[in-house]
């Protein structure tokens, strides 16, 4: 069971490292930008109220993808080196 757990963690770290290597930036949306029914939430004069949407932009530093790839590879090597249980 430990071998499968560490293999999964290593694979996830490798995938995140490759994703951070391929993107320049990612926009993390805090809320729904397009409201499908704006008239239900209309104010006194029929105008929809303004929603405060604060989107965050994630720009990975140059060292983040390489450290994720390295740590994922080390965890996968550790998972491979674990002894198999006889069950």
N, C-alpha and C positions, 0 to 999 in steps of 0.2 A: 504494500500500500504506500509506503514511503517513496518507493521508486516512482510510482505513478504521480504522486504529489509533486515531487521535485522536477519530474519531467514536464509536467504541466506548467509549473512556475517558470522553468527555463524557456519553454516554447513561447509563453506569453511575453517574457522579457525580450526575446529575439524579435517577435512580431512588432512590439512597440518600438524597438530600436530601428527596425527597417522603416516603419512608418515615419518616425521622426527624421530619418535620413532623407526621405523622399519629399516631405512637405516643407514649405517655407514658413507658413503660419496656419493656424486653425482658429476659427471663430467659434467660441462656446456661447451658444444662445441661452439667455436666462429665461426667456418666456416666448410665447407665441407671438410672432411678428404680424402675421396676417390673421385677423379675426374673421371667421366665416360669417358671423351674424353681428355686424356692428350696430344695427338698429335696435337690438334688444337692450343694449347697454347705453342707449341714447340718453343724453342729459335733458335739461329743461327745454331747450330749443331744438332738439332733434340732432344735435351734433354728438358724435361719439366722444367720450372722455379720453384724454390722452393717457396712454399707459406708459409708465416708466420702464423701458427695456434697457437693461445694461448688459450689453454683450461684451465678453472678454475675448481678447485676442492672445493666443498662446503662440509665442515664437520660440522654438527650442534653441537653446544655445548650441554652439558647435560641439561641445563635449558630451551633451546628453545622449545622442544616438550611439556614440561609440562606447560610452559607459554601459548603456543598456545592452548592447550587443555583447560586450565583454562579460558582463555579469550573467547574462543568459547562457553564454557558452560555458562558463565555469559551473553554473548550476546544472546544466545538462551533463557535463563531464562527471560531476559528483553523482548524479542520478545513475549514470551508466556504471560507475564504480561500486555502487552499493551491492551488497551480496543479496542474492535471491533467497527468499525464505522457502523452506521445504514444503510449505502447505500448498 
